[in-house]
Amino acid sequence: MEEDKKALRIVVRNEIGVLRDVTKIVADFEGNITYAQTFIIKYGENAGNAMIYLEIESGDFERIKKEIEKLDSVLELEEEKPFEEVFGKRVIIFGGGALVSQVALGAISEADRHNLRGERISVDTMPIIGEEELAEAVKAVSRLHRAEILVLAGGLMGGKITDEVKRLRKAGIPVIALNMFGTVPRVADVVISDPVMAGTLAVMHISEKAKFDLKRVRGKRI
């Protein structure tokens, strides 16, 4: 199924029922929507209109395109590569600014090696502090498309952050924590002292070509 996945970028008028009309056409021609994103365009010539992005597998894709183009509300339609082929798997890094930058250094350097060999791995970072703010950010990772692993970089994390780390791991996304104070290291998959190594191993874990498997060191401190 993955090999047959295709994507559409559709600019439409910001009107009630447009998304319903588009998705009905996909269903009518046996298409399965595996990812959908919609938002109001803020800038440029289409400001005020809406963007619908769909990733579709199976079905009569060419017929789906033609029928969607016929809708009065559709202004532009273009076939795109799915995000997995453009940005690939995502490493997410949260925490204190200085430590986040060091984790990112390791992750970006390692991702560069893999991407040069044909893989697609991207690195997302957000320096953020505060228990409430970090807990909310960790909670949101499970809603991020293509997020494969989270690295938490800081000196002290616990409380609500720990609760959200537990939930995230139950959702199937592994968590690497730096060696820090608080209860987060107790519930993370692995604790790593060196931030650069943490970023490197995060990329190696999600890579299809690297041989590092986080499951083999789960519960350990490195």
N, C-alpha and C positions, 0 to 999 in steps of 0.2 A: 504493500500500500504506500509506503514512504516514497518509493520511486515514482509513483504516479501523482504525487502531490504537486498542485499548481496554485498560483496565487493571483488575486485580482485586486487592483487599486481602483476604487470607484469614487469619483467626486459627484455628490448629489446636492440637491437643494435641501436646506434645513427644514424639512416638513415632517409632520406626523405620518407614520405608516410606511415611510420609505424603506426602512430596514426590513419590515415585514414583507414588502413586495419583492425585494431582492432575494431574501432567503427562501421565499416560496418558490421562486424560479429554480433555485439550486436544488431544492427538494423535488420539484416536479420532474427534473431530468436526472434523478438518482445520484446527485452529488452529495457528498458527506462533508460538512464543514468541520474541519479539525481545529481551526483557530479563527477568531473574529475580533476585530478592533474597530471602534468607531469613535469619532470625536469631531468637534467643531473646529474648522480651520481658522486660525487667528491672523495669519499674515499672508501677504501676496495677493495675486489676482483673484484667488478663490476665497478670500477672507469672508467669513460669515456663512459659507456653505459647509457641508459636512463631508468627512472622509470615511469611507467604509473600506476596510481591508479584510479580505477573506482568504484563507488557505483551504483548498478543496481537494479531496481525493475521490477517485472513481467518478462515475457519471459521464454524461456527454458534455465535456467541458466547452467545446466550440459552440454548441447549441446554447449552453448556459450564457456564454458571453454575448451571443447575438440577441437573445431574449432580454437580457438586462439592458443592453444598449437601446432597446426600443422604448424603455420606460421614459415618460416625460420628465421625471425628476432627475434623470441621470445626465450630468454635464460632461463627464469624462470617464473613460474606462480604459484601463491598460493592464495587460498581463505582466506580472512581476515574478521574480524568483522568490520562493519562500524564505522567510527569515533565517531558517536553519542553514540555508546555502549561502547566505550573505554574512550574518553575524555569528551563526553557530551557537554552541553551548556557552552559557554565561557563568562566570565566577563573580560572586557578589561579595564585596568587602565593606564592613561597617566598623566604626569605632573612632578613636582619637586620631586627629589629623596626622601627627608625625608617624605613628605606628601604621596607620592606614597606608601612608605613602611608601613605607618600607615593604609591606605586604604586596602592594601593587607593583613595586619594582620587581620582586621575585615572580609574580604572576605574569606580568607583561613580558618579561624576558623569556620565560618558559613558553608562553603562548606564541611568541614570535617564532621560536624554533619549530613548533608544531604547525603553525599556519604556513610557514614556508614549504612544508612538506604536504600541503594540500588539505589540512584540517581547518576547521573554523571554530576558534575559541575567542570569546571577547571577555573583557574585564570591566566590571562596573564598580565604582567606588563612591562612598558617601561618608565624609567625615561627620560624625554626629555624636553628641554626648547627652547625658540625661537618661534616667531609667525609663521614664514614660516614652520619650522619643525613640530610644533604641528598641524598646519592647514593641512599639508599633511598627517600626521598620522591619524587625525580624518577622513579625506576624505577616507582613505584606509580601515577604519573599515567596511564599507558596502560591501567590497570585501572579508572580512574574513569569512571563512566557520564556521557556528555555533555561530558567535558572536551575543549575545543576549542583551547586555547592555554595555554602556561606562560610566566610572567614570573619571571626570577631576579633578585633584588635583593640586592646585597651588595658588599663591598669586595674580596673575594678568593675565587675559586672555581676549582678545577681538579681534577686527579687523577681519582678515581672519579666525581666529579660530571660531568666532561667526558665520560667514557665513557657515562654514562647519558643525557646530553643527546643524544649521537650516536644512541643506540638509540631514544630517544623520537622524534626527528625521522624516523627510518626507519619508525616506526610511524604517521607521518602527522600528528603533533602539532607545530606550529611552536613555537619557543622564542625569546623576546625576552630579552636580557640587558642589564642596566645596564652602563655603562662601568666596568670594574673590573680589578683585577690578576688574573692567572691565565690559564688556557687556555680557560675557558668562552666568553669573547667570540669566540674564533676559530672555534668550532663552532656558535654560535647563528645563527639566521636573520638577525637584525639586532641591532645594539648601539645603545642610546639613552642619552644622558647624563642627560636630565631624567627623574626617576622618575615625575612626574605625567604627562608626555607618554607614557611607556612604558605606563602603565595605560590612558590614553585610546586610544592606537593599538591596543592589544590588543583592546579592545572594538570599535573600528571595523573591525578585520580580520574578526572573526567575525560582525559584523552583516550582515543581509541587505539593509539599506537604505543603509549607509554606502558610500562609494566608495573607501576605502583598501584596497589589496591588498598584503600583506606581500611577495608574490613579486616585486613591482616594485622593492623596495629590499633584497632579500636580499643579504647579504654586506656591507652598508654600515654606516657609523657615523653616527648622526644626533645 
